Amino acid sequence: MARNSSYSGYSNYNDNTATWRTCNDEITNLLQNHEGTVYIAAITQSHWVPNSMRDYCANLLCKKKFTMIERKHHCRKCGEIFCGECSKYRRRLSPIANYDVNGQLYRVCLHCYQPEPQVMGITTNLTNAYNCFQRQLRDERILVRNGSITKSDVDGNLIKSPSIVALINVEIKRLIDGFRGVISSSTLVTTAKLFFNSFNTTPEWQKSSNWMLPTASKLCCLCAKEFSFKRKSRHCRVCGTLICADCSTEDLLLYVPDGASDKHDVKWSIINDFGCPQSEPAICTYLRICHECQTTLSGMLRNKAENDVRREQLRVKETDTKDFLQEAIAINDKLGNIKLKIRDFLPTYQKSIESMGIDSGSPKSSPNQNNVLLLAKLQMDISDEISRFALSIQLFKNIKPQTQAQHRLIENIKKGNIKFYNDNIMIFRSMKNRLESSVPPEVLTQIQGEVNKNAITSTYVYIKQLIMEYLNYCTRYHFENEVAKIFLPCETISYDELQKCVAENKEDFSEHINTVDSLLKQRLKQKRLVRPSSRRTSQCGSTYVYAFFIQRSETLIMQIHRQLCAKSTSSKFIGSKKALSKLNLTISQMAESVVENV
């Protein structure tokens, strides 16, 4: 496949080095953004049309009258006022409302959604995740509908049937062949065709052989939610299933590479996934696919990327390529597991907010105690997982790619994960803002009180557990307890602030600390924080164990500090935050002095 320099960006090793530095800077900025150390300017509203000037939707084909139910929405790009349906689109914009691939996703109208290319592609937020049982049912349904197996075969052995990947490859070939038929000799004509086709009925080449009729189901085939005026039915262009917007994205990209000698050399990719183009090609189209097909397609792209790296390993005979591949896959798999949890928690958090009767323009309501506790727990869980995600992305900075294929692999993994983080942190923050604007202040205080209590409890438990684990290693390997003394002030301060927080929540501290002690004993038996390698311990003895504990503690203290800052309000637990910051600095200095021993 022919590529020009602007398309690839990987022409030589110096370019690779510069690209990797940029990649590291973006990863660092993501963490700083998560911690609030980077100021993100709000988008300008100076060009917005005043609310008093519009009583009807600005879309001439709609002209819906605004009411208490049908609210007014500003397009962040042009500033006009539209109804919710006509302003449901998202584009990345800068603070001055210009198109910016590195900007944040904002609400825009249809006209501002489509006028010019966006480098990273047009994306839709991901909000749902699905368990293994649904995936298996989905696979079996495709096989039965495709005629590869009969209904009676479902309970038998499916190994003899064609794989899901093989079936999806057939559908991808259908889409590629259909897209070739749209392409003309002129890029301008092709772009115009694709633009006008988006307003017409679905072209035949986009319809799967298993295309479901709109009347075939009243429920989304993945989440089982009923279709309605607001939740419209849509089709996956790969498997043909009826799904809702929450269960699908327009992330399947069909394109002709820029600079390709053959205008009909059509490729496919997933936006911000392995092998995705660095910039939006001149000839391309975006198709909607369900999350199930997207997962399978992402796996296919990943396998292809791994094979590319292995082929390059054979060509250049690098000894460390295998280790690089294993490290990259391990980090990506870790991030994938966190993604599943975030996709599971966010819809549950949204449902909990909706169950309180919170709606646009509705009066503020007081939820019961169970709802408050549930919201507090979900808020803690989501904040934990998003913080873990931001910290885990930092692991890519420890990998040093040496070849072009390695650079491309890491760059694509990084882009996809940063996009996931940006989209989902905005969803989470918007949900929190919606909650804060819809419930009485005393309820918000109660929810934040629960979050604060859980945050300082976690901090105390982790610090206490580190001290006890270190003292245990001191006894076993006969080294000094100097590190425990360094941890002790932080443990004392967090204990005092925990006691004060529990008192503010009007709870019994003795009962709470008994629960904490029981949890601590259980964690010491089943979930240790520091686990030195048995092989390295037998080879190097106490020197290795001490050095490993210091290095592991450095990572843990940084994580504890950042999670406490992310979950609690800025005015709470100032003493613990300062103590953790000081402890982090001390442990980091100790880690630098012992790194040669590991």
N, C-alpha and C positions, 0 to 999 in steps of 0.2 A: 504494500500500500504506500503510495507516494505521499510524503509529508513535507511541507516547507518549514522553515525555522520558526515562524510565528505560531505554527500549529503544534509543534512538538516541544520546543524549548529545551531539548537535551542534545546539543550538537557536540559537545566535548566535555572533558573532565572539569575544566574551569567553570563552564556553565553549570555543570552538576553541583559543584561546590557552592556556587552562588545561590542556586535553587534550594539546596539543602539548608543554607543559612536562613533564607527567607522562610522555608518551611518551619525551622526551629523558632523563628521570631513569631510566626503565626500561632504556634502551639503555646508559646510563652504568653502572648497577648490574650489568648483564650482564658488561661488561668487567671491572669490579672483582671480580666473582665469579670470572671466569675467571682473573684474576691472583692470586686468593686474598686480596684485601684486604678482602673482606666475609665475615664469619664466618657459616657456615650451621650452625645447631644441629642435632645429630642428633635423630631422633625419640625421644620418651620410651619406655622399656621398663618403666616402673613398674607398668603394668597387665597385663603379660604373665603368662599362666598358666605356672607352672614346668614344665619338660620332664618332670620325674619324675611329674607328676600325670596324664599322658595317655599311654596305650599305643595308642589308636585315634584315628582322625580324628574331629574334633568334629562333622562333618557327619553328621546322623542317617541320611541317605540313602546314605551311603558307608561309614562305620565301618571304613575300611581300617586294617589293623594296621601299625604302624610297624616297619620293619626297617632293616638297614644300607643297603639299596637304596632303600626308600621312607622318606625322611627326614621329620623334623618341620619344619613351617613355621608361624611365628606370623603371624596377621593383625595388621597394624600398627595397625588401628583398634580392634578389640574385644579383641585380645590372646589370643584362643583359638588352639588348635593344630590345623592341618589338614595333609592330604597336599598334594603339589605340585599335583595336578589341581584340588583344591577351593580353592586359594589362588593361582590363576594370574592373578587380576584386578589392575588397577592403578587407584588413585585418588590425587588430589592432596591431601596432608594437611599440616597445620602441625606444628611440633615437639612440640606437646602432643596430637597425634593427632586433631585436629578437621579437618573438611572445609575446605579452603582453596584457592580457585582459583589463588592465587599460590604455593601450596606445591609440594613435590616429589612425584614419582610414587612410591608405595609399594605393596607387595604387600598385598592385602586378600582376604577371603573373598567369596563371592557375595552374602551378606546385606548386607555393608558396601559392596558395589559398587553396589547399586541403590536404597538407601532414599530418597535425596533428590536434587534436581537439582544439577548441578555447572555453574557459570557458563560455563566454557570448553568443556564437553562432555567425554565420556569418550574417552580416546585410547589408541591402541596404538602401541608403539614401531615406528619404521621402521628396517629393518636391511639391506635389499637394494636394489640398483640393477640396471638391465637395459640392455643395449646396443641400438644402433639396429637390428641385424639381428633381434633378438628382437621388437622393436616392429613391424617390417615384417611378420614372420610372423604376429604377433598380429592385425594389421589385416586381412591377407589371409584369415585363418581366419574372422574375424567376417563378412566380406563373403561368403565361400563358404557358410557355414552359414546366413546370412540369405537366401540365394538371389539376392542382388543380382548375383553373378557366378558363373561356372562355374569348375571347376578349371583348365580350359585358359586362362581369362582371366588367371590369376595371372602367367603369363610375359609377358602383353601389357601394354597400356596401361590402367591403372586409373583414369585421369582421367575417363572417361565414366561410371564407377560412382558411386553415391551416396557422399558423404564419410563418414568415420568419425563426425564430429561430428553429421551428420544422423541416422545410425543410433542414436547414443547419445541424441540428443534424443527419438527415438521411445521408447526404453527409460525415460528419465526421465519422460516423459508417462505411461507405464504405471504407474510407481511412484506418481506424484502422484495419479492416478485411483484406484489401489488404496487409498492412504492416506485419501483422502476417504471411502471406504466404511467405514473403521474409526471415523471421527469421529462422535460423537453430540452431542446438544445439551448434555450435561453434561461439563465438563472432567474431573471426577473419574471418571466412567464410562469416558471415553476412555483416561485414564491407566491405569485398572485393566485394560482390554482389552489395551493394549499390554504391560503387565507380564506378564499370564498368557500372552499369545501367545509371549513370549520363551522359555517352557518347552515349548511344543508344537512340532510340525513346522512347517516353513517354509510360511507362507500362500501360496496360489496367486498372489496379486497381486504377491508378491515374486519370482516365478519368471520369468526371461527366456524369450523364445520359443526361445532357444538353450540352455536349461537342460540341463546334462550330468547323466546318471544317475550315482550314486555308483560304480557298477561300470564306468563308461565308461573310467576311467583309474586306474592305480595310482600315477601320478606327478603332481606339481604341474605344471600347464600352463605355469608361468613359470620356476621354478627347476629343474624336472625332478628334484626330490628325492622319494624314495619315501614314500608315506603309511605311517604306522605307528601304534602305540598312543599314542605321545607326539606324533607329527606327524599330527594328524587332518586330514581333507579338509574344505574349506569351499567355499561357492559365492559368487561375485561376484554381487551382486543386480542389476548392470547388464548384464553380458554372459553370465552363467550359467556361466562357466568354473569348473572345479575347481581350487582353489588352496590353499596352506597358510597358516598364520597369519602367517608371516614375509613373505609376498607380498601381504598385504592389511591393511586397517584398517577399523574401524567408524567412519569419518569422514564418511560421506554422511548429511547431516542433512535430514530432511523435517520441516517445521514449519508451524504457523499463527502468524503474527506476533501478539505480545501487543497487545491493543487493536484488533485487526482486527474490523470490523463483521460480516464474513462468516466464520463458523467453518470454512467449506470452502475458504477462500482459502489453499491449500497452496503453500508455496515450498520451494525446495531450495537447499542450499549445502554447502560442504566446511568442516569444522571449522577455524577459524583461517585461513581463506583470504579472498579478496576477497569482500566482501558478507556475511560471516558475521555473525549477530546478536551484539550486544554482550553479551547474557546469554542463558542457556538459556530458550527459550520454554516456557510451561506445557504446550502440546500439541506434542509432537515425538517423533521416533523416530530411532534411529541404525541405519544399514544397512551391512553389510560390502561393500567394493568392493576389487577388485584394484588394484595400483599403476598398471597401464596405464590403466585407466579413470579413476583418480584424476588422473593427469597430464592426460588429455584434458579432464576436467571443470574442473580448475584453469585450463587454458588458456581454456576458455569463459568462466569467471568473470572472468578477467583482461581478455579482450576486452570484456566488458560494462562493466567498471569504466573501461577506457580510453574507451569510447564515452560514458559518463556524464560524464567529465571534459571531453571534447571538446564535448559539448552545452552544458555549463555555460560553456565558453569562448566559444561563440557567443552565449550569453545575456548574459554580463557583459562580453564584449569585452575580456578581459584579455590583455595583450601577452606576459606571461611564463608563461602556462599551458602553452604548447607546450614551453618549456624545462623547466618543472617535470616534465611527463610524460616527457620524454626522460631526464632525470636519474633519476627514480624507476625507470623500466624498466631503465635501464643498471645501476643498483645491484642491482635484483632479479635480473637475468640473471647478474650476477657471483656473487651468493649462490647462484643455482641451479646454476652450474657447480661451485662448491665442495661443494654438497650431494651432487652425483653422485659426487664423489671420496670423500667421507666414507662414503656408502652402499656404495661399492665396497670401501673399505679395511676397514671394521668386520667384515663377514662373513669376509674373508680372515684378519684377525687372530684371529677366533674359531676358524676352522678350524685355524690354526697352533697355537693353544693345545690344541685337541682332539686334534690329531695327535700331541701329546706324551704322550697317554695320561692326561691330567689329568681326573679325574672325582671326584665327591663321595665322600669317604671312601677314595679310592685312595691307595696309598703314594706318597711324593714320588719323582719320577723325574728323571734327568739327561738332558736332550736333547743331541743332537749339535751340533757347531759350526755346521753349516748352519742348523739350526733357531734357534739363538741369534742368528745374524746376521739371519735373516729376521724374527724377532720384534722385534729392535732397530730394523730399518729400518721395519717397519710401525708400530711405536710412534712413531717419529720422524715418519713421514708423517701419521699421524692427528693427532698433536699439532700439526704444522704447519698442517694444513687447518682444524682447530678454532680455532686461534689466528687464522688468516686470516679465518675466518668471524666471530669475535667482533669483530675490527678492522673488517671490511667493514660490519658493521651500524652502526658509528659514523658512516658516511658519511650516514646518514639525518638526522643532526643538522644537516648543512649545508644541507638543503632546507627552505625556508620556505613551507609551504602557506598559501594565502590564502582558499580557499573551503571550503565544507562537503564537497564531493566530494573535494577534494584531501586534506583531513584524514581522511576515511573511507578513502581509498585507502592512505595512508601507515600509518594505524593498523592496517589489516588485514595489510599486508605485514609490519609490525613484529611483530605478534602471532604470525603464522605462523612467522617466522624465529626468534623467541625461543623458541617452543615446540620447534622443531626442535633448537635448540642445547641446551636443557635436557634433552630426552630423550636425545640422542646423547652428551652429555658424561657423563651418568649411566651409559649403556651402556659407554662407554669406561673409566670409572673402575671399574665393577664387574668388567670383564674383567681390568683390571690387578690388582685386589684378588684375583681368583680365581687369577691367575698367581702372585702373591706368596705366596699361602697353599698353593700346590701344588707348588712346585719348591724344591730345596735352596737355602739362602742363597748358596752360592758361584755358582750359576747366575744368580740375580737380580743379584748383583754384576757378573757378566760381561755380562749384558744391559744393565744401567745404565751399565757402563763404555763399551760401544759407543755408547749413546745420548749419553752425555756427550762422547765424542770427536767424534761427528758434530755435536753442538750447538756446541762451541767452534770446530770447523773451519769451520762455516757462518758464525759470527760473524767470524772472522778474514778469510775470503774476502770477505764483504760490506764490511767496513771497508776492506780493502786495495783492493777494486775502486772504492769511492767516492773514495779518495785519488787513484788513478791516473786516473779519469775527470775529477776536478777539475783535476789537473795538465795534462791534455790540453786542457781548456777554457781554462786559463790561457795556454797556448801559442797557441791559436787566436784568443782574443779579448783578449789582453794585459791581464789583470787580475792583482792580487797573489795570491800563494799562501798567504795568511793562514789560509784554511780548512783547507788541508792540514796546517798546523802544529797546528791545534786537534785534528784527527783523529789525529795521530801518536802521542800517549801511549796512546790506546785501542788502536791497532794494535800497539804494542809490548807492552802488558800481555797482550792476547789471544794474541800469538805465544808469549810465555813460558808462559802457562798451557796452550796447545796442546802445546808441547814436553813439559811435565810430564805431561799427560794421556796422551800417546802412550807415554811411558816407563812410566807405571803399567800400561798395557795390554801392556807388553813387546813393543812393535813398533819397527821401525827408523824413526827420525824423519826421517832424510835421504830415505828412500824415500817417506815420507808427504808431506813438504813438496814433493818433486818432483811428486807427483801433484796436490797443491793448486795449484802454479804452473801446471801444464798446464791444469787446470780454469779457473784465473783468466784465462789467455790466451784460452781458448775463449769464456768469458763476455764478455770485452771486445770480441770480434769479433762475437758473435752475440746477446748478451743484455745490453745496457747497462741500468744502473739508472736513469739520468737521461737523458731524451730531450726536450729543449726543442722547442717548435713551430717549424718552419722559417719559417712565415709571420710569427709574432711576432718571431723572431730577425731577419728581414730588415727588419722595421719599427722595432724598438727597439734592436737590436744587443746589445752586451755587457752593458748594464744589465739587460736582460730575462733573459739567460742566467744571470747571477750570481744574480739574485733567484729565478729558477726553481730553480736548483740548491740554494739554501739551503732553500726551502720543501719541495722533494722530499726533501732530506736529513733534514729534521725528521721527516717521516712514516717514512722508512726506519729511522732510528735508533730511533724508538719501537718499530717492529715488530721489529727485531733484538733490542732489549733484552727485550721481552716474550716472544719465542720462546725466548731463552736461559733466562729464568727458568722458563718453562713446561716445558721439556724436561729441564733438568738438576736435580740435587738441590740443596737450599737451601745446603748446605755447600760446594758446588763453585763455582769461578770467581768468587769474591767480588770479586776485583780487577777483572775484566772487567765485572761487573755494576755496580760503583760507577763505573767509568770511563764506561760507557755512560750511566748516569743523569746524571752530570755533563755529558757531551757533549750529551745531549738537552736539558738546561736551557740550555746555552750557545747551541746552534743555534736553540732556540725563541725566545730573546731576539733573536738576529740576524734571524730570520724576521719578527718583529713590526716591526723597523725598515725592512725592505725590501718589505713587503707592498704598499705603495702603487705600487711600480714594476712590478708584474706586470700 
